[in-house]
Amino acid sequence: MSGNRVEELESRVEELEASLSGLTDELMETKARLAELEDESSDEYIEAGVGAVTDDGTEESSANEEANPDEDDSTDDSSADDIIVA
């Protein structure tokens, strides 16, 4: 009777190991796809003119902001700085 129980447990362990292996593969694929999507979205932000964020989490300011720190962007009438989001 105990031999049958051992075989059942070994079978169950094999099933669980196979499930774990499959889930690990899915997790790795999901992480890779997420990294691709994050790269794509960060490229879109840069193209839209959003400042880049450094490794320490602070945002880098643009050259225009550094050159004219006192200039108020809301009063600028030039349309060159307007960002159109489609």
WORA-V845964 format. One record per residue. N is the residue number from 1. RES is the residue in three letters. SS is DSSP state (h for helix, s for strand, l for the rest). Layout:
N	RES	SS
N	RES	SS
This chain:
1	MET	l
2	SER	h
3	GLY	h
4	ASN	h
5	ARG	h
6	VAL	h
7	GLU	h
8	GLU	h
9	LEU	h
10	GLU	h
11	SER	h
12	ARG	h
13	VAL	h
14	GLU	h
15	GLU	h
16	LEU	h
17	GLU	h
18	ALA	h
19	SER	h
20	LEU	h
21	SER	h
22	GLY	h
23	LEU	h
24	THR	h
25	ASP	h
26	GLU	h
27	LEU	h
28	MET	h
29	GLU	h
30	THR	h
31	LYS	h
32	ALA	h
33	ARG	h
34	LEU	h
35	ALA	h
36	GLU	h
37	LEU	h
38	GLU	h
39	ASP	h
40	GLU	h
41	SER	h
42	SER	h
43	ASP	h
44	GLU	h
45	TYR	h
46	ILE	h
47	GLU	h
48	ALA	h
49	GLY	l
50	VAL	l
51	GLY	l
52	ALA	l
53	VAL	s
54	THR	l
55	ASP	l
56	ASP	l
57	GLY	l
58	THR	l
59	GLU	s
60	GLU	l
61	SER	l
62	SER	l
63	ALA	h
64	ASN	h
65	GLU	h
66	GLU	h
67	ALA	h
68	ASN	l
69	PRO	l
70	ASP	l
71	GLU	l
72	ASP	l
73	ASP	h
74	SER	h
75	THR	h
76	ASP	l
77	ASP	l
78	SER	l
79	SER	l
80	ALA	l
81	ASP	l
82	ASP	l
83	ILE	l
84	ILE	l
85	VAL	l
86	ALA	l
